């Protein structure tokens, strides 16, 4: 009996070699599709403040690392994912450059992208194990895992250095799910160790990204639907995880206090969530025009005529799939649907979150949910074993891999990424603003005055276009355009921009407006700089009437002194 037990727990050499071969196939596929990111640079889309210009990462010290484990520290950038920062901190030790690059970064992005590829491959290996534990054959499990590994919607998580939080949290969440299943299938003696390992992995997932609080619900669904254990027994297993999830939620609310994000009326939130689900399903079936920002925030979905008021019909697609799963009554497909839903549940818009200022949907949000897609594909391939089905699958895989390869190239650098984003979103002022902000970073890093002014001019042109497209949407365009014109010593133009800003200010969202009187103070300071002293006195006095300020008073005194006795 002992000999038979060993045979069960340790796969025979042939099976072990087959598994090793499958893992190597996954690694090869990932390298073929995403390997080009090893030559990619950092991008200005959050890589700047979080990684290469983060003093705690760029110059890694123990005290710098401890900052990111302290929930009260402002260096956390209103996120508490210390395990991700610890990973970056560790990578920074081997990523140091001898001299800063053109963005004044002292870190080699190659090291960070290589780590992303490694973590993604490990996640794919865990997905493979989960599918095999759910009684899907090795060949079918490989098919499902390949979809998880190289689908274009995974590109953002893999190619964006900042998305290590999605990769790392996804890896630990998948490990927790896998070990939970292993614990259920283990003998009494080994079960507690597998369960303990699963719990540690779940805690690590929470420390990588708080949205993994849904993992207890995912394992409960698998436990109940696939294995049929009673709810009382399931509750005994998941209650410690629910306590961990609650603690993580409280810390997240403390570190990341609620921000004002206009998400529309409360009744619309379920429809926003259904719209997000429909959007993800659409991108999985037709993964084209992928972007780092879709502009699909709640207000746009509710009011943007370019989206054809999708809230009134997009809910039909996910609801139809849910009804189909109920009618089919296949346990694996039901679990796959629930995994997909639960994986994105925290970011569907039922509860407001900060990134909804830009968009409710983002490719990286479905990283964990792709386990449900892998499970669906594995189940289908297990039941459609024929040369025709295999050929059809390989053709789809080739198309997906090609799309992912192209998409990975779009993350080459900020210029390429923002240029493509602007190509997809020409009507959105935000994309002109973020592209202009990148040009400002280039201006700051430029060595010659000629190059600096050229970059400032490019940024100014982008800000002007943002204002033309959406004059009341984002006042940063006025602010940064004014700053760049001053940098180029074009004060009269800056004065005209601030005048236009003051005129449009009442139409701007109240949460985005400047403090009362501050725009008058800015205009007065520009008049003072341009030696238009009477105008400076007028606007500085107006500012002080609205909001007393010591610095404004000093400028007013200087303007009065220069303008003569009449003032």
HELIX and SHEET records of a PDB file:
HELIX    1   1 UNK A    2  UNK A    9  1                                   8    
HELIX    2   2 UNK A   13  UNK A   34  1                                  22    
HELIX    3   3 UNK A   35  UNK A   39  5                                   5    
HELIX    4   4 UNK A   47  UNK A   47  1                                   1    
HELIX    5   5 UNK A   48  UNK A   52  3                                   5    
HELIX    6   6 UNK A   55  UNK A   58  1                                   4    
HELIX    7   7 UNK A   62  UNK A   69  1                                   8    
HELIX    8   8 UNK A   74  UNK A   76  5                                   3    
HELIX    9   9 UNK A   82  UNK A   94  1                                  13    
HELIX   10  10 UNK A  109  UNK A  133  1                                  25    
HELIX   11  11 UNK A  138  UNK A  150  1                                  13    
HELIX   12  12 UNK A  152  UNK A  154  5                                   3    
HELIX   13  13 UNK A  155  UNK A  159  1                                   5    
HELIX   14  14 UNK A  161  UNK A  163  5                                   3    
HELIX   15  15 UNK A  164  UNK A  185  1                                  22    
HELIX   16  16 UNK A  188  UNK A  208  1                                  21    
HELIX   17  17 UNK A  210  UNK A  214  5                                   5    
HELIX   18  18 UNK A  215  UNK A  225  1                                  11    
HELIX   19  19 UNK A  231  UNK A  255  1                                  25    
HELIX   20  20 UNK A  266  UNK A  268  5                                   3    
HELIX   21  21 UNK A  269  UNK A  285  1                                  17    
HELIX   22  22 UNK A  298  UNK A  303  1                                   6    
HELIX   23  23 UNK A  305  UNK A  307  5                                   3    
HELIX   24  24 UNK A  310  UNK A  312  5                                   3    
HELIX   25  25 UNK A  315  UNK A  328  1                                  14    
HELIX   26  26 UNK A  331  UNK A  344  1                                  14    
HELIX   27  27 UNK A  345  UNK A  347  5                                   3    
HELIX   28  28 UNK A  354  UNK A  357  5                                   4    
HELIX   29  29 UNK A  363  UNK A  366  5                                   4    
HELIX   30  30 UNK A  370  UNK A  383  1                                  14    
HELIX   31  31 UNK A  387  UNK A  409  1                                  23    
HELIX   32  32 UNK A  414  UNK A  424  1                                  11    
HELIX   33  33 UNK A  429  UNK A  445  1                                  17    
HELIX   34  34 UNK A  449  UNK A  469  1                                  21    
HELIX   35  35 UNK A  476  UNK A  487  1                                  12    
HELIX   36  36 UNK A  491  UNK A  504  1                                  14    
HELIX   37  37 UNK A  505  UNK A  507  5                                   3    
HELIX   38  38 UNK A  510  UNK A  512  5                                   3    
HELIX   39  39 UNK A  518  UNK A  529  1                                  12    
HELIX   40  40 UNK A  533  UNK A  546  1                                  14    
HELIX   41  41 UNK A  550  UNK A  563  1                                  14    
END                                                                             
